Amino acid sequence: MSDAGNQVQATIGSEWVDDVLVLKPSGRVDSNNAGSAEAMILGQVDGGAQRIVLDMAELDYVSSAGLRVLLVTAKRLRQTGGRMALCQLRPNVHEVLEVSGFLAILTVCDGREAAIGEVTKT
């Protein structure tokens, strides 16, 4: 993450694997940077990304604001016929998703290849 004024920007790396956009958030996604994270991810969806994998291996923390980003992204993709999967969750992030009930509504895979397989199913 970098500091831009008083707002900390979310660092989200990205790469394309065939027609799947793999996003790699790192550090924290919380109320300080969830807006910029959401804008970046939804910008990709609005730009045509229909299959998204969120590789969470480098994500240390997600707050309720970060959970909202996941929910809004999943909803937008469903509206456009797209798919999203999360993978490589750290134990503390997995626990937040479990306690919040998000594991029941989002596709979560252990590894990146499995997540790519999930979003490319026909």
Long-range contacts (C-beta under 8 A, 24 or more apart in sequence): 1-26, 1-27, 1-28, 1-33, 7-32, 7-33, 7-36, 8-32, 8-33, 9-33, 9-36, 10-34, 10-36, 10-37, 10-40, 12-37, 12-40, 12-41, 14-44, 17-53, 17-116, 18-120, 19-50, 19-51, 19-120, 20-51, 20-52, 20-53, 20-116, 20-119, 20-120, 21-49, 21-51, 21-52, 21-53, 22-52, 22-53, 22-55, 22-112, 22-116, 23-52, 23-53, 23-54, 23-55, 24-54, 24-55, 24-57, 24-58, 25-54, 25-56, 25-58, 25-59, 26-58, 26-59, 26-60, 27-58, 27-59, 27-60, 27-61, 28-59, 28-60, 28-61, 28-62, 28-63, 28-66, 29-59, 29-61, 29-62, 29-63, 29-65, 29-66, 29-69, 30-61, 30-62, 30-63, 30-65, 30-66, 31-63, 31-65, 34-63, 34-65, 34-66, 34-68, 34-69, 37-66, 37-69, 38-68, 38-69, 38-72, 38-73, 41-69, 41-73, 42-72, 42-73, 42-76, 45-73, 45-76, 45-77, 45-80, 45-82, 49-82, 50-77, 50-80, 50-81, 50-82, 50-83, 51-82, 51-83, 51-84, 51-119, 51-120, 52-77, 52-82, 52-83, 52-84, 52-85, 52-119, 53-84, 53-85, 53-86, 53-87, 53-112, 53-115, 53-116, 53-119, 54-84, 54-85, 54-86, 54-87, 55-87, 55-88, 55-112, 55-115, 56-86, 56-87, 56-88, 56-89, 56-90, 56-93, 57-87, 57-88, 57-90, 59-89, 59-90, 59-93, 60-90, 60-92, 60-93, 61-92, 61-93, 62-93, 62-96, 62-97, 64-100, 67-96, 67-97, 67-100, 67-102, 70-102, 70-106, 71-102, 71-105, 74-105, 74-106, 83-107, 83-118, 83-119, 83-121, 84-119, 85-109, 85-115, 85-116, 85-118, 85-119, 86-115, 87-111, 87-112, 87-114, 87-115, 88-112
